[in-house]
Amino acid sequence: MLKRLFSYLKPYKLYTFLAVACITLEVAFELIIPMLMADIIDIGVETGNRAVIFQRGILMAVCAILALILGIGSARFTAVTGQGLGAELRKAEYKKLQSFSFSNIDHFRASSLVTRLTGDITTIQNSVASGMRPACRAPIMMLISLGLSFAMNWKLALVFCVAAPILGVMLFLIVKNVRPLYGIMQGSVDLVNRIVQENLTAIRVVKAYVREDYETAKFEESNLALRTTAEKAFGLAALNMPAMQLVMYATILFILWIGGNLIQIGNMQVGQLTGFLSYVLQVLNSLMMISNVFMMLTRSLASCRRIVEVLDEEVDMTDDEAKDIQVEKGGIEFDHVYFKYRPEAAEYVLSDITVSIGPGETVGILGSTGSAKSTLVQLIPRLYDVTSGSLRIDGHSVREYPMEHLRDAVGMVLQKNTLFSGTITDNLRWGKEDATPEEIREACAIACVDEFIGRLPKGYETELGQGGAGLSGGQKQRLCIARALLKRPKILILDDSTSAVDTATEAKIREGLASYLKDTTKIIIAQRVTSVMHADKILILDHGRIQAVGNHASLLKENAMYQELYHSQQEGVGL
């Protein structure tokens, strides 16, 4: 798994190599200093040889300066490597998200995907940036220091054979208990993010129903769960340092006791003991660094698993069957189409949908709430794939069209209007990037945007907040319709997209569409009969099945459901 993630370091191979080289050389120069210090004491001080003292002292200063320069270089290169890995992972994960179908996105929660893209990658990024130095430095320092310690006094160095296993057992027990807690902690972060996201998205509903206290209590509950798990995880991880220090200080005391006895009987010199203690500290510090690296690695592994889950998610919608063809006319044919969101679901959302829509026809879709009207039209641009049966456009299965072209040929105004931060012009150019001002004004005139655009502070250059903050529901709907019109699509789908518009404005939009997109196949989902009564064909959906097909006159004459809907709305108008 780590090997998979580190493959994203390829663009930063040079920086990684330079970082490792700097760290290795820095350690080498640092390890020379204790040997020089031992010579100063045993040769220079003891014999009164000032030349040796000055010579070794200058060499120590040079080694220290070189180690400092190399340390600065290693810090610079490890930072670039860590930040680069984070950037590459974010880019790869975000690119994978863009290839997800709705089914893939449904597999993860949006809040979890945000946490994986930010928090989890930041954890790995920081682990590399701050962990590369000790991960490279500690083993080299430990091995060289151990070698020099045994060279100085192998009997005294045997103390490591006792200290190292004790440290290893302590580290194993800590890691074993901490590792599952990190995974739970990241899941708790997902839950907190989800609650915050839901609350901010639905803040108007929360305030309208005076549910601030309820939302606060819900947040506090999830926040407490996160805090409890984090305290337990970091509390156990914090035991690492005192455990290491306990063993380290016990080892130093033991060496001082034995070394003092050896000096008394003449088997060891003071300078040799001083140098030996320096290497002992280096070995123990190395072990401490290695244990800290293991702790970082344990947390990173939890984040790695979550990132790899996203990267390895199998995209269930691909262009494997695509051919080099384009949507020419926009004729649509549903042939015994069945659909359910998950293969294991007990019931189908859509059942036995068979209907033909000719090129350039205007088709209305009516049905009660939950009758799967939106689901039906989302199959056309392959936002979902049919479970069984076939869906064809111009005689070709939708699977045979490249998805990018298919979705570009379908203009869709969804039930939930979505506008982005930026100017109104920026939002409209989602329909056509190179749209001229004249084209924008024409599309806006048909969508009746021109009725309110002049009242905005800067007209088309008015800055919109997130989600189109500052605009009414009807204004957002009209802007979304104008954006779709700029595509001049072969198929236009309006999913209840005039529900917030008055009937007079809706009639103007309908008339404009008829003249502006004469040859475009138009599918209109609506709640009002008046929105679709002009259509060439009207579909009545009931519980995911087509209950009736016909025009306004035939349905009004023959279909009881349509009659009831029409008369109830007429009575409402009369009132």
C-alpha positions in Angstrom: 0.0 0.0 0.0 2.8 2.4 0.9 4.7 1.4 -2.2 1.6 2.3 -4.2 1.4 5.8 -2.7 5.1 6.4 -3.0 4.9 5.8 -6.7 3.4 9.3 -6.8 6.9 10.6 -5.8 8.2 10.0 -9.3 8.2 13.7 -10.3 10.2 14.4 -7.1 12.8 11.6 -7.4 15.7 14.1 -7.6 14.6 15.9 -4.4 14.1 12.6 -2.6 17.6 11.5 -3.6 19.1 14.9 -2.5 17.3 14.7 0.8 18.6 11.2 1.5 22.1 12.1 0.4 22.1 15.2 2.7 20.8 13.3 5.7 23.4 10.5 5.2 26.3 12.9 4.9 25.0 14.9 7.9 25.0 11.8 10.1 28.5 10.9 9.0 29.9 14.2 9.9 28.1 14.3 13.2 29.4 10.8 14.1 33.0 11.9 13.5 32.7 14.6 16.2 32.7 12.1 19.3 35.9 10.4 17.9 37.6 13.8 17.6 36.5 14.7 21.1 37.9 11.5 22.5 41.3 12.3 20.9 41.3 15.8 22.4 40.8 14.4 25.9 43.0 11.3 25.7 45.8 12.6 23.5 45.7 16.4 23.7 44.6 17.2 27.3 46.3 14.2 29.0 49.6 14.7 27.3 49.4 18.5 27.1 49.7 18.5 23.3 48.1 21.8 22.2 48.6 21.1 18.5 46.4 18.0 18.7 43.8 20.0 20.7 43.6 22.8 18.1 43.8 20.4 15.1 41.0 18.2 16.4 39.0 21.3 17.5 39.2 22.8 14.0 38.1 19.5 12.5 35.2 19.4 14.9 34.1 22.9 13.9 34.4 22.1 10.2 32.3 18.9 10.7 29.7 20.8 12.7 29.4 23.5 10.0 29.1 20.9 7.2 26.5 19.0 9.2 24.6 22.3 9.7 24.6 23.1 5.9 23.6 19.5 5.1 20.9 19.7 7.7 19.4 22.8 6.1 19.6 21.2 2.7 17.9 18.0 3.9 15.1 20.1 5.6 14.5 21.9 2.3 14.5 18.8 0.1 12.3 16.8 2.5 9.8 19.6 2.6 9.6 19.7 -1.2 9.3 16.0 -1.4 6.5 15.8 1.2 4.5 18.7 -0.2 5.0 17.3 -3.7 3.7 13.9 -2.7 0.7 15.6 -1.1 0.0 17.6 -4.3 0.3 14.5 -6.5 -2.0 12.5 -4.3 -4.6 15.3 -4.2 -4.4 15.6 -8.0 -4.8 11.8 -8.5 -7.7 11.5 -6.1 -9.5 14.5 -7.4 -9.1 13.3 -11.0 -10.5 9.9 -9.9 -13.5 11.6 -8.3 -14.2 13.4 -11.6 -14.5 9.9 -13.3 -16.9 8.6 -10.7 -20.5 7.9 -11.6 -23.3 8.8 -9.3 -23.3 5.2 -8.1 -19.6 5.5 -7.2 -20.2 8.7 -5.3 -23.1 7.1 -3.5 -20.7 4.5 -2.2 -18.9 7.2 -0.2 -20.3 10.1 1.7 -19.4 13.5 0.4 -18.0 14.5 3.8 -15.8 11.4 3.8 -14.5 12.2 0.4 -13.6 15.7 1.5 -11.8 14.4 4.6 -9.9 11.8 2.5 -8.9 14.5 0.0 -7.7 16.9 2.6 -7.1 15.6 6.1 -5.8 12.1 5.2 -3.5 13.4 2.4 -2.2 16.1 4.8 -1.4 13.4 7.3 0.7 11.5 4.8 2.3 14.7 3.4 3.4 15.7 6.9 4.6 12.2 7.8 6.9 12.3 4.8 8.1 15.9 5.3 8.8 15.4 9.0 9.5 11.6 9.0 12.0 11.3 6.1 14.8 12.8 8.1 14.5 10.5 11.2 13.6 7.5 9.0 16.9 7.9 7.0 19.0 9.3 9.8 18.2 6.9 12.7 19.2 3.6 11.1 22.5 5.0 9.7 23.3 6.7 13.0 22.4 3.6 15.0 24.4 1.1 13.0 27.5 3.3 12.8 27.3 4.2 16.5 26.8 0.6 17.4 29.8 -0.4 15.4 32.0 2.3 16.9 30.7 1.4 20.4 31.7 -2.2 20.0 35.0 -1.2 18.6 35.7 1.0 21.7 34.6 -1.6 24.2 32.6 -4.6 23.1 31.9 -5.8 26.7 30.3 -2.5 27.7 28.4 -2.4 24.4 26.6 -5.6 25.3 24.2 -3.5 27.3 22.4 -2.8 24.0 21.5 -6.5 23.8 19.3 -5.9 26.8 18.0 -2.4 26.1 17.0 -2.9 22.4 14.5 -5.9 23.0 12.9 -4.0 25.9 12.3 -1.0 23.6 11.1 -3.2 20.8 8.5 -4.9 23.1 7.3 -1.5 24.4 6.9 -0.1 20.9 5.1 -3.2 19.7 2.5 -3.0 22.5 1.9 0.7 21.9 1.5 0.4 18.1 -0.8 -2.6 18.5 -3.2 -0.7 20.6 -3.0 2.7 18.8 -3.4 1.4 15.2 -7.1 0.6 15.2 -7.8 3.8 17.1 -6.5 6.0 14.3 -8.9 4.4 11.8 -11.8 5.0 14.2 -10.6 8.6 14.7 -10.6 9.3 10.9 -14.2 7.9 10.7 -15.2 10.3 13.6 -13.7 13.2 11.6 -15.9 12.1 8.6 -19.0 12.2 10.9 -18.1 15.7 12.3 -17.6 17.0 8.7 -20.9 15.5 7.6 -22.8 17.2 10.4 -21.2 20.6 9.7 -21.8 20.2 5.9 -25.5 19.3 6.4 -26.0 22.1 8.9 -24.4 24.8 6.7 -26.3 23.6 3.6 -29.6 23.5 5.4 -29.0 26.5 7.7 -32.2 28.3 6.5 -34.3 25.2 7.4 -32.6 24.9 10.7 -33.4 28.5 11.7 -36.9 28.3 10.2 -37.7 25.4 12.5 -35.7 26.8 15.4 -33.6 23.6 15.6 -30.3 25.3 16.5 -30.2 23.6 19.9 -30.9 20.2 18.4 -28.1 20.7 15.8 -25.7 21.9 18.5 -26.4 18.8 20.6 -25.9 16.5 17.6 -22.6 18.2 16.8 -21.5 18.0 20.4 -22.2 14.3 20.5 -20.1 13.6 17.4 -17.4 16.0 18.5 -17.2 14.3 21.9 -16.8 10.9 20.2 -14.0 12.3 18.1 -12.4 13.9 21.2 -12.6 10.7 23.2 -11.1 8.6 20.5 -8.4 11.1 19.8 -7.5 11.4 23.5 -7.2 7.7 23.8 -5.1 7.3 20.6 -2.8 10.2 21.3 -2.6 9.3 25.0 -1.3 5.8 24.1 1.0 7.3 21.5 2.4 9.7 24.1 3.5 6.7 26.2 6.2 6.2 23.6 8.4 9.0 24.7 8.5 8.3 28.5 9.0 4.6 27.7 12.0 5.4 25.5 13.4 7.8 28.1 13.1 5.3 30.9 15.1 2.7 29.0 17.6 5.4 27.8 18.4 6.8 31.2 18.5 3.4 32.8 21.0 2.3 30.1 23.2 5.5 30.7 23.3 4.9 34.4 24.2 1.3 33.9 27.0 2.2 31.5 28.3 5.0 33.9 28.4 2.5 36.8 30.3 -0.2 34.8 32.5 2.4 33.0 33.5 4.0 36.3 34.6 0.6 37.6 36.6 -0.1 34.5 38.4 3.3 34.8 39.2 2.6 38.4 40.9 -0.7 37.5 42.7 0.9 34.5 40.8 -1.0 31.8 39.3 2.2 30.3 40.2 5.9 29.9 38.0 8.8 30.8 38.1 10.1 27.2 37.1 6.7 25.9 34.1 6.6 28.3 33.1 10.1 27.2 33.2 9.1 23.5 31.4 5.8 24.3 28.7 7.7 26.1 28.3 10.0 23.1 27.7 7.0 20.9 25.4 5.5 23.5 23.3 8.6 23.3 23.3 8.5 19.5 22.1 4.9 19.5 19.4 5.6 22.0 18.3 8.7 20.3 18.2 6.7 17.0 15.9 4.1 18.7 13.7 6.9 19.9 13.5 8.4 16.4 12.7 5.1 14.9 9.9 4.6 17.5 8.5 8.0 16.6 8.7 7.1 12.9 6.7 4.0 13.6 4.1 6.0 15.4 3.8 8.4 12.4 3.7 5.4 10.1 0.9 3.8 12.1 -1.3 6.9 11.7 -0.3 7.3 8.0 -1.3 3.7 7.3 -4.9 4.4 8.5 -5.0 7.4 6.1 -3.3 5.4 3.3 -6.0 2.7 3.4 -8.7 5.4 3.1 -7.0 7.1 0.1 -6.3 3.8 -1.7 -10.0 2.9 -1.2 -10.9 5.9 -3.4 -8.1 5.4 -5.9 -9.0 1.7 -6.3 -12.8 2.2 -6.5 -13.8 0.6 -9.7 -15.6 3.1 -11.9 -18.8 1.4 -13.1 -19.3 3.6 -16.1 -16.6 3.6 -18.7 -16.1 4.2 -22.4 -15.1 0.6 -23.1 -18.0 0.1 -25.6 -17.8 3.6 -27.1 -17.4 4.2 -30.8 -16.6 7.2 -32.9 -20.1 8.4 -33.3 -22.1 11.5 -32.4 -25.6 12.4 -31.5 -27.1 13.7 -34.7 -30.9 14.1 -34.3 -31.8 13.4 -30.7 -34.3 10.5 -31.0 -34.6 8.5 -27.8 -35.9 5.0 -27.3 -36.4 3.2 -24.0 -36.8 -0.6 -24.6 -38.0 -2.5 -21.6 -35.7 -0.6 -19.3 -35.3 -1.6 -15.6 -33.2 0.3 -13.1 -32.2 0.1 -9.4 -29.5 2.0 -7.7 -27.8 -1.0 -6.2 -27.6 -4.5 -7.6 -28.6 -6.0 -4.2 -31.7 -3.7 -3.9 -34.9 -5.7 -3.5 -37.0 -3.6 -5.9 -36.5 -1.8 -9.1 -36.9 2.0 -9.1 -38.0 1.9 -12.8 -39.7 -1.1 -14.2 -40.4 -2.1 -17.9 -40.1 1.4 -19.4 -40.8 1.3 -23.1 -41.4 4.5 -24.9 -40.1 6.1 -28.1 -39.4 9.9 -28.4 -38.9 11.2 -31.9 -36.2 13.8 -32.8 -37.4 17.4 -32.1 -40.4 16.2 -30.1 -41.5 17.9 -26.9 -42.3 15.4 -24.2 -43.8 16.1 -20.8 -43.5 13.9 -17.8 -46.0 14.0 -14.9 -46.2 11.9 -11.8 -46.6 12.0 -8.1 -43.6 12.6 -5.8 -41.3 9.5 -5.8 -42.5 8.2 -9.1 -38.9 8.2 -10.4 -39.3 11.0 -13.0 -35.8 12.5 -12.3 -34.3 9.0 -12.3 -35.7 8.3 -15.7 -34.1 11.3 -17.4 -30.8 10.8 -15.6 -30.4 7.6 -17.6 -30.2 9.6 -20.9 -26.8 11.3 -20.3 -25.6 8.1 -18.5 -25.5 9.7 -15.0 -26.7 6.2 -14.2 -26.6 3.1 -16.3 -29.7 1.0 -17.0 -29.8 -2.2 -15.0 -31.5 -4.2 -17.8 -33.1 -3.5 -21.1 -31.7 -0.9 -23.5 -31.7 2.8 -24.0 -30.9 4.1 -27.5 -30.3 7.5 -28.9 -30.6 7.8 -32.7 -30.6 4.0 -32.9 -27.4 3.5 -30.9 -27.1 2.4 -27.3 -26.0 5.2 -25.0 -23.0 3.0 -24.1 -21.7 3.4 -27.7 -21.3 7.1 -27.4 -18.2 8.6 -25.7 -19.5 9.9 -22.4 -18.0 13.4 -22.8 -19.8 13.8 -26.2 -23.0 12.3 -24.9 -23.3 14.6 -21.9 -22.3 17.6 -24.0 -25.1 16.8 -26.5 -27.6 16.7 -23.6 -28.5 20.0 -21.9 -29.9 19.3 -18.4 -31.4 21.7 -15.9 -31.6 19.7 -12.7 -34.3 19.9 -10.0 -31.7 21.4 -7.7 -30.3 24.5 -9.2 -26.5 24.8 -8.8 -24.6 28.0 -9.4 -20.9 28.5 -8.7 -18.9 31.3 -7.1 -17.9 33.9 -9.7 -19.7 36.3 -12.0 -23.0 35.6 -13.8 -21.0 35.5 -17.1 -18.7 32.8 -15.7 -21.6 30.7 -14.7 -23.3 31.1 -18.1 -20.1 30.1 -19.9 -20.3 26.7 -18.3 -22.7 26.1 -21.2 -20.3 27.4 -23.8 -16.8 28.5 -22.8 -16.3 30.8 -25.9 -19.9 32.2 -25.9 -20.0 35.8 -27.2 -21.8 38.6 -25.3 -24.5 38.5 -28.1 -25.0 34.7 -27.6 -25.2 35.2 -23.8 -27.8 38.0 -24.2 -29.9 35.9 -26.6 -30.0 32.9 -24.3 -30.8 35.1 -21.4 -33.6 36.8 -23.3 -35.2 33.4 -24.0 -34.8 32.3 -20.4 -36.2 35.7 -19.2 -33.0 36.5 -17.3 -33.1 40.0 -19.0 -36.1 40.8 -16.8 -34.0 41.0 -13.7 -30.3 41.3 -14.9 -30.5 45.1 -15.1 -31.4 45.3 -11.4 -28.2 43.6 -10.3 -25.3 45.8 -9.2 -23.0 45.0 -12.1 -25.3 43.2 -14.5 -23.7 40.2 -16.1 -20.5 40.9 -14.1 -22.2 40.7 -10.7 -20.3 38.4 -8.4 -22.3 35.5 -7.0 -21.7 33.9 -3.7 -21.5 30.1 -3.2 -24.6 28.4 -4.6 -25.8 31.7 -6.1 -26.3 33.4 -2.8 -28.3 36.7 -3.2 -30.6 35.4 -6.0 -34.1 34.1 -5.6 -35.1 30.6 -6.5 -36.8 31.8 -9.8 -33.7 33.8 -10.8 -31.5 30.8 -10.2 -33.7 28.6 -12.3 -33.7 31.1 -15.2 -29.9 31.4 -15.1 -29.6 27.6 -15.2 -32.0 27.4 -18.2 -29.9 30.1 -20.0 -26.7 28.2 -19.3 -28.2 25.0 -20.8 -29.5 26.9 -23.8 -26.0 28.2 -24.6 -25.0 24.6 -25.3 -27.5 24.4 -28.1 -28.0 20.7 -27.2 -29.6 18.0 -29.3 -31.6 17.0 -26.2 -32.8 19.4 -23.6 -34.1 18.1 -20.2 -35.9 20.5 -17.9 -36.4 18.7 -14.5 -39.1 20.8 -12.8 -36.9 23.8 -13.6 -39.7 26.4 -13.7 -41.3 25.5 -10.4 -40.2 28.8 -8.9 -41.3 30.8 -11.9 -44.7 32.4 -12.3 -47.0 31.0 -15.1 -46.7 34.1 -17.3 -42.9 33.9 -17.3 -43.0 30.1 -17.8 -45.2 30.7 -20.9 -42.6 33.2 -22.3 -39.8 30.7 -21.7 -41.8 27.9 -23.4 -42.4 30.1 -26.5 -38.8 31.1 -26.6 -37.6 27.5 -26.4 -39.9 26.5 -29.3 -38.3 29.0 -31.6 -34.7 28.9 -30.3 -34.3 25.1 -30.3 -36.7 24.0 -33.1 -34.9 20.7 -33.8 -34.0 19.9 -30.2 -35.7 17.1 -28.4 -37.2 18.6 -25.3 -38.2 16.7 -22.2 -40.0 18.6 -19.5 -40.7 17.2 -16.0 -43.3 19.3 -14.2 -45.8 19.3 -11.4 -48.3 21.6 -13.2 -50.3 20.3 -16.1 -50.1 23.7 -17.7 -46.3 23.3 -18.0 -46.7 20.2 -20.3 -50.1 20.4 -21.9 -48.6 21.9 -25.1 -46.2 18.9 -25.4 -46.4 16.5 -28.4 -46.4 13.6 -25.9 -47.1 13.3 -22.2 -45.9 10.4 -20.0 -47.7 9.6 -16.8 -45.3 7.8 -14.3 -46.6 6.0 -11.3 -44.3 4.1 -8.9 -41.6 3.7 -11.6 -43.9 2.5 -14.3 -45.5 4.2 -17.3 -49.1 4.4 -16.5 -50.2 6.2 -19.7 -48.8 7.9 -22.8 -50.6 10.4 -25.0 -51.2 14.1 -25.7 -53.2 16.5 -23.6 -56.5 15.9 -25.4 -56.4 12.1 -25.4 -55.2 11.9 -21.7 -57.9 14.3 -20.6 -60.5 12.2 -22.3 -59.3 8.7 -21.4 -56.9 8.8 -18.3 -58.4 9.1 -14.8 -55.1 10.0 -13.2 -54.5 12.8 -15.6 -58.1 14.0 -15.3 -57.9 14.2 -11.6 -54.6 16.1 -11.7 -55.9 18.5 -14.3 -59.2 19.3 -12.6 -57.6 19.6 -9.1 -55.2 22.2 -10.5 -57.9 24.0 -12.3 -59.9 24.2 -9.1 -56.8 25.6 -7.4 -56.5 28.3 -10.0 -60.2 29.2 -9.6 -59.8 29.6 -5.9 
